[in-house]
Amino acid sequence: MTVFKRYSAVYDLLYKDKDYVKEALHISEIFQKYGVNQGSSILNLGCGTGKHDHILAKMGYKMTGVDMSEEMVEIAREVTSHPSPTFLQSDIRTLNLGTTFQAVISMFHVMSYQNTNDDVEAVFKTAFDHLEKGGIFLFDCWYGPAVISEKPEKRERIVENDEMKVIRRATPELKEKENIVVVNYDFEIIDKLTGRIDKFSEKHSMRYFFVPEIKLFCENRGFELISAENNGWNLEVVGRK
């Protein structure tokens, strides 16, 4: 997914206020609820810069993170922690590690980047093939009813540190017949040391889902849908192999 090539350089700054510890604790609570205990092996599909992986590893989980973006994986590997997760660069739609895990996760709406049914089915197959029998697949995605009722709006986000200031403007296009929101990002990055201004644009196509179709994707791949809970635009799904 080449859209993340330049995005990766400012990714952690844009999400510096994201509470990864709270989210990792929530993931761990779900693991405990469904019998995935500390010490279990976990595969993270779409790990980004590895924030969740490092925190969950410190909790005792054996983490393997996979992301398509080589830049994201390099950033994840630069963080030193003990124990250290394993990070791999690969396409989660075609991944084949030849081993199984007790849980597979795919967070921060990675599933919504799978725009076609073939893409979604491929990720479900990856999760299924890498799970032990009885293992769980935890992921989140954009929730269709909330997207339709609340409608995406133009947004601007400004973040900065000692080195740079980042301005991100988001202009969404709702494509209801395709269940897609195309988010057009315009970035302006100001180097505080040199005064240099770098501008670039990216397009992120995000698919939103409805629970009946999620149930169908689960059943077609051999998962039992055991939970589908939404909070605004976020739909959190748990399936069991």
Buried (B, 14 or more C-beta within 10 A) or exposed (E): BEBBBBBBBBBBBBBEEEEBEEBBEEBBEBBEEBEBEEEBBBBBBBBBBBBBBBBBBBBEBBBBBBBBBEBBBBBBBEBEEEEBBBBBBBEBBEBEBEEBBBBBBBBBBBBBBBBEEEBBBBBBBBBBBBBBEEBBBBBBBBBBBBBEEEEBEEEEEEBEEEEBBBBBBBBBEBEEEEBBBBBBBBBBBBEEEEEEEBEEEBEBBBBBBBBEEBBEBBEEBEBEBBBBEBEEBBBBBBBBB
